[in-house]
């Protein structure tokens, strides 16, 4: 396989493999990276299709309207 230009079948196989590797159960704890802080939310990239948004209060933090947010862009967190 040419990794820079996979065929349709190779791409389908790689996509299916990626789904098998990231199979999560509800309630699983995963490690993610804070990619943005939006008002009282932390935007977290855990390597899936979409980023998650978690209220800062879930981290025991008041948010931008209160004291220091406590998490910063680039921080690694467990969610």
DSSP file (Angstrom, degrees, kcal/mol; ACC not computed):
  #  RESIDUE AA STRUCTURE BP1 BP2  ACC     N-H-->O    O-->H-N    N-H-->O    O-->H-N    TCO  KAPPA ALPHA  PHI   PSI    X-CA   Y-CA   Z-CA
    1    1 A X              0   0    0      0, 0.0     2,-0.8     0, 0.0     5,-0.1   0.000 360.0 360.0 360.0 134.7    0.0    0.0    0.0
    2    2 A X    >   -     0   0    0      3,-0.3     3,-1.4     1,-0.1     0, 0.0  -0.823 360.0-155.7 -87.0 109.6    1.2    3.5   -0.8
    3    3 A X  T 3  S+     0   0    0     -2,-0.8     3,-0.3     1,-0.3    -1,-0.1   0.697  90.3  54.2 -65.4 -18.7    0.5    5.4    2.4
    4    4 A X  T 3  S+     0   0    0      1,-0.2    -1,-0.3    -3,-0.0     2,-0.1   0.681 124.0  21.8 -86.7 -17.9    0.3    8.7    0.6
    5    5 A X  S <  S-     0   0    0     -3,-1.4    -3,-0.3     2,-0.0    -1,-0.2  -0.482  79.6-174.8-148.3  70.5   -2.3    7.5   -1.9
    6    6 A X        -     0   0    0     -3,-0.3    -3,-0.1    -5,-0.1     2,-0.0  -0.317  27.2-114.3 -69.9 151.3   -4.3    4.5   -0.7
    7    7 A X     >  -     0   0    0      1,-0.1     4,-2.7     4,-0.0     5,-0.2  -0.277  34.4 -99.9 -72.9 169.7   -6.8    2.8   -2.9
    8    8 A X  H  > S+     0   0    0      1,-0.2     4,-2.4     2,-0.2     5,-0.2   0.913 125.1  47.7 -58.6 -44.4  -10.5    2.9   -2.1
    9    9 A X  H  > S+     0   0    0      2,-0.2     4,-2.2     1,-0.2    -1,-0.2   0.894 111.9  49.5 -65.9 -40.1  -10.4   -0.6   -0.6
   10   10 A X  H  > S+     0   0    0      2,-0.2     4,-2.4     1,-0.2    -2,-0.2   0.906 111.4  49.5 -64.7 -41.0   -7.2    0.2    1.4
   11   11 A X  H  X S+     0   0    0     -4,-2.7     4,-2.7     2,-0.2    -2,-0.2   0.923 110.1  50.6 -63.4 -43.8   -8.8    3.4    2.8
   12   12 A X  H  X S+     0   0    0     -4,-2.4     4,-2.4     1,-0.2    -2,-0.2   0.900 111.1  49.1 -60.8 -41.1  -12.0    1.4    3.7
   13   13 A X  H  X S+     0   0    0     -4,-2.2     4,-2.2     2,-0.2    -1,-0.2   0.908 112.1  47.8 -65.8 -41.9   -9.9   -1.2    5.6
   14   14 A X  H  X S+     0   0    0     -4,-2.4     4,-2.1     2,-0.2    -2,-0.2   0.897 111.7  50.5 -65.2 -40.1   -7.9    1.6    7.4
   15   15 A X  H  X S+     0   0    0     -4,-2.7     4,-1.7     2,-0.2    -2,-0.2   0.931 111.0  48.0 -63.2 -46.0  -11.1    3.3    8.4
   16   16 A X  H  X S+     0   0    0     -4,-2.4     4,-1.8     1,-0.2    -1,-0.2   0.901 110.5  52.4 -61.4 -41.2  -12.7    0.1    9.7
   17   17 A X  H  X S+     0   0    0     -4,-2.2     4,-1.9     1,-0.2    -1,-0.2   0.890 106.3  53.6 -61.7 -40.0   -9.5   -0.6   11.7
   18   18 A X  H  X S+     0   0    0     -4,-2.1     4,-1.1     1,-0.2    -1,-0.2   0.864 106.6  52.3 -65.6 -34.7   -9.6    2.9   13.2
   19   19 A X  H  < S+     0   0    0     -4,-1.7     3,-0.2     1,-0.2    -1,-0.2   0.893 109.0  50.1 -66.6 -39.1  -13.2    2.2   14.4
   20   20 A X  H >< S+     0   0    0     -4,-1.8     3,-0.9     1,-0.2    -2,-0.2   0.866 109.7  51.1 -66.2 -36.4  -12.1   -1.0   16.1
   21   21 A X  H 3< S+     0   0    0     -4,-1.9    -1,-0.2     1,-0.2    -2,-0.2   0.744 113.6  43.5 -74.3 -23.9   -9.2    0.7   17.9
   22   22 A X  T 3< S+     0   0    0     -4,-1.1     2,-0.6    -3,-0.2    -1,-0.2   0.041  73.8 143.0-112.5  25.6  -11.3    3.5   19.3
   23   23 A X    <   -     0   0    0     -3,-0.9     2,-0.3    -5,-0.0    -3,-0.1  -0.553  30.0-175.0 -70.2 115.8  -14.3    1.5   20.5
   24   24 A X        -     0   0    0     -2,-0.6     2,-0.3     4,-0.0    -2,-0.1  -0.814  19.1-139.6-114.5 152.7  -15.4    3.1   23.7
   25   25 A X    >   -     0   0    0     -2,-0.3     3,-2.3     1,-0.0     2,-0.1  -0.833  38.0 -93.1-105.0 147.8  -18.1    2.2   26.2
   26   26 A X  T 3  S+     0   0    0     -2,-0.3     3,-0.1     1,-0.3    -1,-0.0  -0.385 116.1  28.8 -57.3 133.8  -20.3    4.8   27.9
   27   27 A X  T 3  S+     0   0    0      1,-0.3    -1,-0.3    -2,-0.1     2,-0.1   0.343  86.8 142.5  93.2  -5.3  -18.6    5.8   31.2
   28   28 A X    <   -     0   0    0     -3,-2.3     2,-0.5     1,-0.1    -1,-0.3  -0.393  49.0-131.7 -66.2 144.7  -15.1    5.1   29.9
   29   29 A X        +     0   0    0     -3,-0.1     2,-0.3    -2,-0.1    -1,-0.1  -0.886  32.5 177.1 -98.5 126.0  -12.4    7.5   31.1
   30   30 A X        -     0   0    0     -2,-0.5    49,-3.1    -6,-0.0     2,-0.4  -0.881  29.2-117.3-126.8 158.9  -10.2    8.7   28.3
   31   31 A X  E     +A   78   0A   0     -2,-0.3     2,-0.3    47,-0.2    47,-0.2  -0.816  39.7 169.0 -96.6 134.7   -7.3   11.2   28.1
   32   32 A X  E     -A   77   0A   0     45,-3.1    45,-2.7    -2,-0.4     2,-0.4  -0.853  30.7-117.4-137.8 173.6   -7.8   14.3   25.9
   33   33 A X  E     -AB  76  45A   0     12,-2.3    12,-2.7    -2,-0.3     2,-0.5  -0.953  26.2-121.6-118.2 132.4   -6.2   17.6   25.2
   34   34 A X  E     + B   0  44A   0     41,-2.9    40,-3.4    -2,-0.4    10,-0.2  -0.607  33.8 172.5 -71.6 119.4   -7.9   21.0   25.9
   35   35 A X  E     -     0   0A   0      8,-3.0     2,-0.3    -2,-0.5    -1,-0.2   0.590  62.1  -0.4-105.9 -14.6   -8.0   22.7   22.5
   36   36 A X  E     - B   0  43A   0      7,-1.1     7,-3.1    36,-0.1     2,-0.5  -0.973  53.8-137.4-166.1 156.5  -10.1   25.8   23.5
   37   37 A X  E     - B   0  42A   0     -2,-0.3     2,-0.6     5,-0.2     5,-0.2  -0.994  22.0-173.4-119.3 122.1  -11.9   27.4   26.4
   38   38 A X  E >   - B   0  41A   0      3,-2.7     3,-2.7    -2,-0.5     2,-0.4  -0.938  56.5 -66.3-120.5 107.7  -15.3   28.9   25.5
   39   39 A X  T 3  S-     0   0    0     -2,-0.6    25,-1.0     1,-0.3    26,-0.0  -0.319 123.2 -10.3  51.3-105.1  -17.0   30.9   28.2
   40   40 A X  T 3  S+     0   0    0     -2,-0.4    16,-2.8    23,-0.2    17,-0.4   0.078 122.7  88.9-109.5  24.0  -17.6   28.2   30.9
   41   41 A X  E <   -BC  38  55A   0     -3,-2.7    -3,-2.7    14,-0.3     2,-0.5  -0.927  61.3-147.1-122.7 145.1  -16.7   25.2   28.6
   42   42 A X  E     -BC  37  54A   0     12,-3.0    12,-2.5    -2,-0.4     2,-0.6  -0.947  17.2-142.8-104.6 130.1  -13.5   23.4   27.9
   43   43 A X  E     -BC  36  53A   0     -7,-3.1    -8,-3.0    -2,-0.5    -7,-1.1  -0.847  22.8-164.7 -94.4 121.4  -13.3   22.0   24.4
   44   44 A X  E     -BC  34  52A   0      8,-3.4     8,-2.8    -2,-0.6     2,-0.6  -0.912  15.8-154.0-117.0 130.2  -11.5   18.6   24.5
   45   45 A X  E     +B   33   0A   0    -12,-2.7   -12,-2.3    -2,-0.4     6,-0.1  -0.910  19.1 168.6-100.0 116.2  -10.0   16.6   21.7
   46   46 A X        -     0   0    0     -2,-0.6   -15,-0.1     4,-0.4    -1,-0.1   0.195  62.0 -97.5-111.0  13.7  -10.0   12.9   22.6
   47   47 A X  S    S+     0   0    0      1,-0.2     2,-0.1   -14,-0.1     4,-0.1   0.675  87.1 115.7  83.7  17.1   -9.1   11.7   19.1
   48   48 A X  S    S-     0   0    0      2,-0.4    -1,-0.2     1,-0.0    -2,-0.0  -0.329  84.8 -78.7-104.9-168.3  -12.6   10.8   17.9
   49   49 A X  S    S+     0   0    0     -2,-0.1     2,-0.3    -3,-0.1    -2,-0.0   0.860 111.3  23.7 -63.4 -38.2  -14.8   12.3   15.1
   50   50 A X  S    S-     0   0    0     -4,-0.0    -4,-0.4     0, 0.0    -2,-0.4  -0.883  82.0-111.1-128.6 158.5  -15.8   15.3   17.1
   51   51 A X        -     0   0    0     -2,-0.3     2,-0.3    -6,-0.1    -6,-0.2  -0.589  32.5-127.5 -84.7 151.2  -14.5   17.3   20.0
   52   52 A X  E     -C   44   0A   0     -8,-2.8    -8,-3.4    -2,-0.2     2,-0.5  -0.695   9.8-146.9 -97.5 152.7  -16.3   17.2   23.4
   53   53 A X  E     -C   43   0A   0     -2,-0.3     2,-0.4   -10,-0.2   -10,-0.2  -0.984  18.2-177.4-120.2 125.1  -17.4   20.2   25.4
   54   54 A X  E     -C   42   0A   0    -12,-2.5   -12,-3.0    -2,-0.5     2,-0.1  -0.976  30.6-113.7-126.2 132.3  -17.3   19.9   29.1
   55   55 A X  E >   -C   41   0A   0     -2,-0.4     3,-1.9   -14,-0.2     4,-0.4  -0.388  22.9-129.6 -63.1 138.1  -18.5   22.5   31.6
   56   56 A X  G > >S+     0   0    0    -16,-2.8     3,-1.7     1,-0.3     5,-1.6   0.798 106.1  69.0 -60.4 -28.1  -15.6   23.8   33.6
   57   57 A X  G > 5S+     0   0    0    -17,-0.4     3,-1.4     1,-0.3    -1,-0.3   0.760  87.0  67.3 -64.0 -21.5  -17.5   23.2   36.8
   58   58 A X  G < 5S+     0   0    0     -3,-1.9    -1,-0.3     1,-0.3    -2,-0.2   0.753 100.7  48.9 -66.9 -22.9  -17.1   19.5   36.1
   59   59 A X  G < 5S-     0   0    0     -3,-1.7    -1,-0.3    -4,-0.4    -2,-0.2   0.350 128.0-103.3 -92.0   3.6  -13.4   20.1   36.8
   60   60 A X  T < 5S+     0   0    0     -3,-1.4     2,-0.4     1,-0.3    -3,-0.2   0.821  82.3 131.9  76.9  32.4  -14.3   21.9   40.0
   61   61 A X      < -     0   0    0     -5,-1.6    -1,-0.3     1,-0.1    -2,-0.2  -0.922  57.1-143.1-123.2 142.2  -13.7   25.2   38.3
   62   62 A X        -     0   0    0     -2,-0.4     3,-0.3     6,-0.4    -5,-0.2   0.853  42.8-134.3 -74.2 -36.2  -15.8   28.3   38.3
   63   63 A X    >   -     0   0    0      5,-0.3     3,-1.1     4,-0.2    -1,-0.2  -0.532  41.4 -45.9 106.7-177.5  -15.1   29.5   34.8
   64   64 A X  T 3  S+     0   0    0    -25,-1.0    -1,-0.2     1,-0.3   -24,-0.1   0.770 131.5  58.0 -66.2 -27.6  -14.2   32.8   33.2
   65   65 A X  T 3  S+     0   0    0     -3,-0.3    -1,-0.3   -26,-0.0    -2,-0.1   0.731 117.4  32.0 -75.1 -20.0  -16.9   34.7   35.1
   66   66 A X  S <  S-     0   0    0     -3,-1.1     3,-0.1     1,-0.4    -5,-0.0   0.168 115.2 -31.4-105.8-135.4  -15.4   33.6   38.4
   67   67 A X  S    S-     0   0    0      1,-0.2    -1,-0.4     2,-0.1    -4,-0.2  -0.015  95.2 -40.9 -75.6-174.5  -11.8   32.9   39.3
   68   68 A X        -     0   0    0      1,-0.1    -6,-0.4    -6,-0.1    -5,-0.3  -0.155  55.8-124.2 -48.9 138.8   -9.0   31.5   37.1
   69   69 A X        -     0   0    0      1,-0.1    -1,-0.1    -7,-0.1     3,-0.1   0.772  27.5-146.2 -63.3 -27.4  -10.3   28.7   34.8
   70   70 A X  S    S+     0   0    0      1,-0.1     2,-0.4    -9,-0.1    -1,-0.1   0.116  73.1  72.6  83.6 -25.0   -7.6   26.3   36.1
   71   71 A X        -     0   0    0      4,-0.0     2,-0.3     6,-0.0    -2,-0.1  -0.940  64.9-164.8-120.2 148.9   -7.2   24.5   32.8
   72   72 A X    >   -     0   0    0     -2,-0.4     3,-2.3    -3,-0.1   -38,-0.3  -0.884  35.9 -81.1-129.0 159.4   -5.5   26.0   29.7
   73   73 A X  T 3  S+     0   0    0     -2,-0.3   -38,-0.2     1,-0.3     3,-0.1  -0.388 119.1  30.7 -57.1 131.9   -5.4   25.3   26.1
   74   74 A X  T 3  S+     0   0    0    -40,-3.4    -1,-0.3     1,-0.4   -39,-0.1   0.169  87.5 131.7 100.5 -16.7   -2.8   22.5   25.6
   75   75 A X    <   -     0   0    0     -3,-2.3   -41,-2.9   -41,-0.1     2,-0.5  -0.388  54.9-131.1 -67.7 145.8   -3.5   20.8   29.0
   76   76 A X  E     +A   33   0A   0    -43,-0.2     2,-0.3    -3,-0.1   -43,-0.2  -0.871  34.1 175.1 -97.4 130.4   -4.0   17.1   29.1
   77   77 A X  E     -A   32   0A   0    -45,-2.7   -45,-3.1    -2,-0.5     2,-0.5  -0.925  31.3-123.3-134.5 156.6   -7.1   16.0   31.0
   78   78 A X  E      A   31   0A   0     -2,-0.3   -47,-0.2   -47,-0.2   -49,-0.0  -0.887 360.0 360.0 -99.7 131.0   -9.0   12.8   31.8
   79   79 A X              0   0    0    -49,-3.1   -48,-0.2    -2,-0.5    -1,-0.1   0.330 360.0 360.0-132.8 360.0  -12.6   12.9   30.9
